[in-house]
Amino acid sequence: MACKNNETKSKTLLFVSSFTDNKPGEGIHIYEFNDETGEATLKFTLEWSTSFHVSS
């Protein structure tokens, strides 16, 4: 018999990008932040181009 956990864990996401010399940076890096440990783990990168490319 399986037991389900109905507890929902919330996530804190950090969206990090840069803009220098009037040019956008490499893209947007999305990190998942652990509120308990202070650790941030890269989850996705949205790269700048004519269209978005998602990598993880």
SEVEXFI-357914 format. One line per field, with one value per atom (N, C-alpha, C): residue number from 1; x, y, z; atom name. Coordinates in pm, 1 decimal. Each point is the difference from the previous one (the first is absolute). Layout:
BEGIN
num c(NUM|...)
u c(X|...)
v c(Y|...)
w c(Z|...)
atome c(CA|...)
END
This chain:
BEGIN
num c(1|1|1|2|2|2|3|3|3|4|4|4|5|5|5|6|6|6|7|7|7|8|8|8|9|9|9|10|10|10|11|11|11|12|12|12|13|13|13|14|14|14|15|15|15|16|16|16|17|17|17|18|18|18|19|19|19|20|20|20|21|21|21|22|22|22|23|23|23|24|24|24|25|25|25|26|26|26|27|27|27|28|28|28|29|29|29|30|30|30|31|31|31|32|32|32|33|33|33|34|34|34|35|35|35|36|36|36|37|37|37|38|38|38|39|39|39|40|40|40|41|41|41|42|42|42|43|43|43|44|44|44|45|45|45|46|46|46|47|47|47|48|48|48|49|49|49|50|50|50|51|51|51|52|52|52|53|53|53|54|54|54|55|55|55|56|56|56)
u c(84.5|-84.5|88.8|-25.9|78.6|-59.2|87.5|-42.1|36.7|-95.1|24.7|19.7|93.2|24.7|-68.5|-99.3|-75.0|63.5|113.1|67.7|60.8|-28.7|54.1|121.2|111.2|122.3|12.2|12.6|15.3|146.1|22.0|134.3|24.4|122.4|40.4|89.6|-38.7|78.6|68.4|126.6|76.7|23.0|-31.7|22.4|116.6|110.8|122.7|38.6|28.5|44.4|93.3|61.4|87.0|-24.5|35.3|-12.7|115.1|95.2|117.2|28.3|56.0|38.3|-114.3|-120.5|-120.0|-28.8|47.7|-25.1|-46.8|-98.5|-41.1|110.4|-0.9|97.7|-31.7|46.3|-16.0|-143.2|-79.0|-137.3|-46.5|-101.2|-54.8|28.5|62.3|28.9|-103.8|-63.0|-104.3|51.5|7.0|49.7|-113.7|6.3|-90.1|76.6|-57.0|66.0|-55.8|89.1|-38.7|2.8|-118.0|-11.2|70.1|9.0|60.2|152.6|59.1|145.8|65.2|-77.8|55.5|63.8|-14.0|60.2|-90.7|61.3|-73.2|49.6|-93.5|33.1|-53.6|87.9|-42.2|-95.4|-117.8|-100.6|-14.8|1.5|-17.0|80.2|33.9|56.7|-79.1|-51.0|-67.5|102.3|50.0|104.7|-61.5|65.6|-45.7|34.4|-92.6|19.9|-127.5|-19.8|-125.1|-119.7|24.2|-101.5|64.1|-80.4|53.1|36.3|112.7|42.4|8.4|-66.6|-1.3|99.7|89.3|92.5|-1.7|31.4|5.1|122.0)
v c(-117.5|117.5|123.4|91.0|123.2|107.5|85.6|111.1|130.4|89.3|127.1|109.8|88.5|115.9|118.8|55.5|111.9|135.4|-2.5|124.1|63.4|125.5|71.1|80.7|-21.0|72.5|118.2|120.5|116.1|13.2|61.9|20.3|148.4|41.0|137.1|-2.5|70.9|5.5|135.1|-1.9|122.1|13.3|116.1|28.1|97.2|-43.7|79.2|28.2|126.7|39.8|119.7|37.6|118.2|85.4|125.5|94.9|97.9|-6.4|88.5|60.4|119.0|70.1|5.5|24.2|9.8|-127.1|-115.9|-128.4|-100.0|-82.6|-102.6|-103.4|-64.0|-105.2|-127.5|-111.3|-129.1|-51.0|44.6|-47.5|11.0|-77.3|-0.2|-137.1|0.8|-123.0|-12.1|-116.0|-21.8|-101.3|43.1|-81.8|-33.6|-118.3|-35.1|24.8|81.5|40.1|-79.3|-60.7|-74.6|96.4|31.1|95.5|-47.9|-130.4|-54.4|3.4|-34.1|-8.9|122.2|79.6|114.9|-37.8|-126.5|-48.1|31.3|42.9|24.1|-99.1|-67.8|-100.3|44.9|7.7|40.1|-104.5|44.5|-91.0|15.3|123.4|26.6|123.9|6.6|121.4|31.8|122.5|48.1|86.8|-47.7|71.4|102.1|117.2|104.0|-38.9|16.8|-17.5|51.2|-33.1|42.4|-72.8|-113.8|-71.7|-56.3|-34.7|-54.2|-146.6|-38.8|-140.4|-35.0|-106.5|-40.7|-114.0|15.7|-108.3|-20.9|-120.1|-28.4|-79.7)
w c(0.0|0.0|0.0|-90.7|-11.1|89.0|45.5|86.2|-70.0|-15.5|-67.0|102.8|-30.4|84.2|-65.2|64.9|-55.9|30.6|67.5|37.0|-124.9|-24.4|-115.2|43.1|-67.8|31.6|-95.9|52.7|-85.8|-41.7|-114.4|-53.0|-20.6|25.8|-27.6|-122.7|-105.3|-122.0|-11.4|-41.2|-23.6|-150.0|-56.1|-141.8|-7.9|-62.0|-1.8|-145.1|-28.9|-132.9|14.0|-109.3|3.7|-123.4|12.1|-110.3|13.8|-92.5|6.8|-135.9|1.0|-123.9|-100.7|51.0|-84.0|-79.1|47.7|-64.5|105.7|-35.2|96.4|19.5|115.8|29.6|-75.9|52.3|-66.7|2.1|93.0|12.1|143.2|33.3|135.3|61.4|115.4|73.1|112.2|10.0|99.5|102.2|124.9|109.2|95.7|59.5|109.1|129.9|87.4|123.7|116.7|79.2|118.7|118.7|54.0|110.6|127.0|17.8|122.2|-3.4|-116.2|-8.2|-64.3|-71.5|-71.8|-132.9|-39.3|-124.2|-119.0|-111.3|-123.8|-104.9|-66.9|-100.1|-135.0|-100.7|-134.5|-56.3|-45.2|-55.2|-150.9|-51.4|-142.2|-39.0|-129.4|-57.9|-125.9|-8.1|-120.8|-72.1|-114.1|-72.8|-94.4|-12.0|-91.4|-143.5|-89.4|-144.3|-66.0|-124.3|-64.7|61.1|63.4|74.7|125.7|96.5|125.6|-16.9|57.0|7.9|147.3|40.4|139.6|18.9|96.2|33.2|149.7|40.5|144.3|34.3)
atome c(N|CA|C|N|CA|C|N|CA|C|N|CA|C|N|CA|C|N|CA|C|N|CA|C|N|CA|C|N|CA|C|N|CA|C|N|CA|C|N|CA|C|N|CA|C|N|CA|C|N|CA|C|N|CA|C|N|CA|C|N|CA|C|N|CA|C|N|CA|C|N|CA|C|N|CA|C|N|CA|C|N|CA|C|N|CA|C|N|CA|C|N|CA|C|N|CA|C|N|CA|C|N|CA|C|N|CA|C|N|CA|C|N|CA|C|N|CA|C|N|CA|C|N|CA|C|N|CA|C|N|CA|C|N|CA|C|N|CA|C|N|CA|C|N|CA|C|N|CA|C|N|CA|C|N|CA|C|N|CA|C|N|CA|C|N|CA|C|N|CA|C|N|CA|C|N|CA|C|N|CA|C|N|CA|C|N|CA|C|N|CA|C|N|CA|C)
END
